[in-house]
Amino acid sequence: EVRLVESGGGLVQAGGSLRLSCAASGFTFDDYAIGWFRQAPGKEREGVSCISSSDGSTYYADSVKGRFTISCDNAKNTVYLQMNSLKPEDTAVYYCAAGQDYPITTAQAMGVILNDYWGQGTQVTVSS
């Protein structure tokens, strides 16, 4: 059974930090790219960041560059999203997703490629 299980969400004040985790199971982790999307109420889903499990290449949306860092631990089949300098506009449900490990350099590509498996989401709320 394929599973992506997110954890680490919560309530934090603006300027604070959170680390999200996405634990993967049921598929060959090294063959996939894994990333994070978010969706705020009334807004479209947004690709935040993704990482190739095979070579570690990364992509970040402009809105999070310099504040968020994605990493993966292949031994634990887990991807992390370290979120620093959080802003109220980062408030959303954050979803982990996986897809075949093709190069991703745009948000559009991220939305097309990372579509094989999805987690259930974790809420991140940033208070002002």
Sine and cosine of phi, psi and omega as CSV:
sin_phi,cos_phi,sin_psi,cos_psi,sin_omega,cos_omega
0.00,0.00,0.80,-0.61,0.04,-1.00
-0.98,0.20,0.73,-0.69,0.04,-1.00
-0.63,-0.78,0.66,-0.75,0.22,-0.98
-0.82,-0.57,0.88,-0.47,-0.08,-1.00
-0.86,-0.50,0.91,-0.42,0.01,-1.00
-1.00,0.01,0.48,-0.88,0.11,-0.99
-0.42,-0.91,0.24,-0.97,0.09,-1.00
0.97,-0.25,-0.08,1.00,0.03,-1.00
-0.95,0.33,0.14,-0.99,0.01,-1.00
0.27,-0.96,-0.24,-0.97,0.00,-1.00
-0.96,-0.27,0.76,-0.65,-0.01,-1.00
-0.59,-0.81,0.47,-0.88,0.06,-1.00
-0.98,0.20,0.42,-0.91,0.06,-1.00
-0.82,0.58,0.68,-0.74,-0.06,-1.00
1.00,-0.04,-0.19,0.98,-0.02,-1.00
-0.99,0.11,-0.12,-0.99,-0.06,-1.00
-0.72,-0.69,0.46,-0.89,0.15,-0.99
-0.59,-0.80,0.44,-0.90,0.13,-0.99
-0.83,-0.55,0.88,-0.48,0.07,-1.00
-1.00,-0.03,0.55,-0.84,0.07,-1.00
-0.83,-0.56,0.57,-0.83,0.08,-1.00
-0.76,-0.65,0.95,-0.30,0.00,-1.00
-1.00,-0.08,0.84,-0.55,-0.07,-1.00
-0.95,-0.30,0.56,-0.83,0.07,-1.00
-0.43,-0.91,0.39,-0.92,0.08,-1.00
1.00,-0.01,0.04,1.00,0.07,-1.00
-0.50,-0.87,0.23,-0.97,-0.05,-1.00
-0.98,0.21,0.98,-0.19,-0.14,-0.99
-0.81,0.59,-0.68,0.74,-0.09,-1.00
-0.92,0.38,-0.24,0.97,-0.02,-1.00
-1.00,-0.04,0.03,1.00,-0.14,-0.99
-0.83,-0.56,0.48,-0.88,0.27,-0.96
-1.00,-0.09,0.59,-0.81,-0.02,-1.00
-0.75,-0.66,0.64,-0.77,-0.05,-1.00
-0.54,-0.84,0.01,-1.00,-0.02,-1.00
-0.85,-0.52,0.74,-0.67,0.16,-0.99
-0.91,-0.42,0.30,-0.95,0.12,-0.99
-0.63,-0.78,0.45,-0.89,0.04,-1.00
-0.60,-0.80,0.87,-0.50,0.07,-1.00
-1.00,-0.08,0.40,-0.92,0.00,-1.00
-0.83,0.56,0.78,-0.63,0.04,-1.00
0.98,0.21,0.07,1.00,-0.02,-1.00
-0.87,-0.50,0.34,-0.94,0.05,-1.00
-0.96,0.27,0.42,-0.91,0.09,-1.00
-0.90,0.45,0.65,-0.76,-0.06,-1.00
-0.82,-0.57,0.75,-0.66,0.12,-0.99
-0.97,0.25,0.82,-0.58,-0.09,-1.00
-0.99,-0.13,-0.80,0.60,-0.07,-1.00
-0.24,-0.97,0.43,-0.91,0.08,-1.00
-0.49,-0.87,0.28,-0.96,-0.04,-1.00
-0.59,-0.81,0.61,-0.79,0.10,-0.99
-0.99,0.11,0.80,-0.60,0.01,-1.00
-0.95,0.32,-0.36,0.93,-0.06,-1.00
-1.00,0.09,-0.68,0.73,-0.06,-1.00
-0.84,-0.54,-0.02,1.00,0.08,-1.00
0.98,0.22,0.10,0.99,0.02,-1.00
-0.91,0.41,0.53,-0.85,-0.12,-0.99
-0.77,-0.64,0.32,-0.95,0.12,-0.99
-0.69,-0.72,0.63,-0.78,0.07,-1.00
-0.74,-0.68,0.65,-0.76,0.16,-0.99
-0.93,0.36,0.51,-0.86,-0.02,-1.00
-0.84,0.54,-0.53,0.85,-0.08,-1.00
-0.93,0.38,-0.27,0.96,-0.04,-1.00
-0.85,-0.53,-0.07,1.00,0.00,-1.00
-0.83,0.56,0.71,-0.70,0.01,-1.00
1.00,0.07,-0.20,0.98,-0.01,-1.00
-0.90,-0.44,-0.58,0.82,-0.04,-1.00
-0.95,-0.30,0.55,-0.83,0.07,-1.00
-0.72,-0.69,0.80,-0.60,0.04,-1.00
-0.98,-0.22,0.59,-0.81,0.03,-1.00
-0.49,-0.87,0.26,-0.97,0.05,-1.00
-0.66,-0.76,0.53,-0.85,0.07,-1.00
-0.90,-0.43,0.99,-0.15,-0.08,-1.00
-0.90,0.43,-0.48,0.88,0.02,-1.00
-0.92,0.39,-0.48,0.88,-0.02,-1.00
-0.97,-0.26,0.02,1.00,-0.05,-1.00
0.78,0.63,0.72,0.69,-0.09,-1.00
-0.72,-0.69,0.65,-0.76,0.09,-1.00
-0.91,-0.40,0.65,-0.76,-0.03,-1.00
-0.88,-0.47,0.51,-0.86,0.14,-0.99
-0.78,-0.62,0.96,-0.26,0.06,-1.00
-1.00,0.08,0.86,-0.52,-0.07,-1.00
-0.90,-0.44,0.91,-0.41,0.01,-1.00
-0.91,-0.40,0.26,-0.97,0.03,-1.00
0.75,0.66,0.74,0.67,-0.08,-1.00
-0.91,0.42,0.56,-0.83,-0.01,-1.00
-0.86,-0.50,0.40,-0.92,0.05,-1.00
-0.82,0.57,-0.53,0.85,0.00,-1.00
-0.96,0.30,-0.08,1.00,0.13,-0.99
-0.99,0.11,-0.11,0.99,0.01,-1.00
-0.89,0.46,0.82,-0.58,-0.05,-1.00
-0.03,-1.00,0.15,-0.99,0.26,-0.97
-1.00,0.04,0.80,-0.60,-0.02,-1.00
-0.98,-0.21,0.79,-0.62,-0.03,-1.00
-0.90,-0.44,0.63,-0.78,0.12,-0.99
-0.99,-0.11,0.65,-0.76,0.00,-1.00
-0.60,-0.80,0.44,-0.90,-0.02,-1.00
-0.74,-0.68,0.52,-0.86,0.05,-1.00
-0.42,-0.91,0.15,-0.99,0.00,-1.00
-0.82,0.57,0.56,-0.83,-0.18,-0.98
-0.99,0.17,0.95,0.32,0.12,-0.99
-0.99,-0.17,0.41,-0.91,0.04,-1.00
-0.87,0.50,0.70,-0.72,0.01,-1.00
-0.81,-0.59,0.87,-0.50,-0.01,-1.00
-0.79,-0.61,0.00,1.00,0.02,-1.00
-0.67,-0.75,0.33,-0.94,0.05,-1.00
-0.90,0.43,-0.59,0.81,0.00,-1.00
-0.89,0.45,-0.71,0.70,0.03,-1.00
-0.88,0.47,-0.63,0.78,0.01,-1.00
-0.87,0.49,-0.69,0.73,0.00,-1.00
-0.91,0.41,-0.53,0.85,-0.02,-1.00
-0.99,0.17,-0.69,0.72,-0.15,-0.99
-0.99,0.16,-0.69,0.72,-0.07,-1.00
-1.00,0.10,0.95,0.32,-0.11,-0.99
-0.65,-0.76,0.24,0.97,-0.01,-1.00
-0.99,0.12,-0.71,0.71,-0.06,-1.00
-0.69,-0.72,0.56,-0.83,-0.03,-1.00
-0.72,-0.69,0.53,-0.85,0.15,-0.99
-1.00,0.01,-0.03,-1.00,-0.09,-1.00
-1.00,0.00,-0.22,0.98,0.05,-1.00
0.99,-0.11,0.46,-0.89,0.08,-1.00
-0.66,-0.75,0.69,-0.73,-0.09,-1.00
-0.99,0.13,0.75,-0.66,0.15,-0.99
-0.88,-0.48,0.83,-0.56,0.01,-1.00
-0.82,-0.58,0.83,-0.56,0.00,-1.00
-0.91,-0.40,0.88,-0.47,-0.02,-1.00
-1.00,-0.03,0.52,-0.85,-0.03,-1.00
-1.00,0.01,0.00,0.00,0.00,0.00
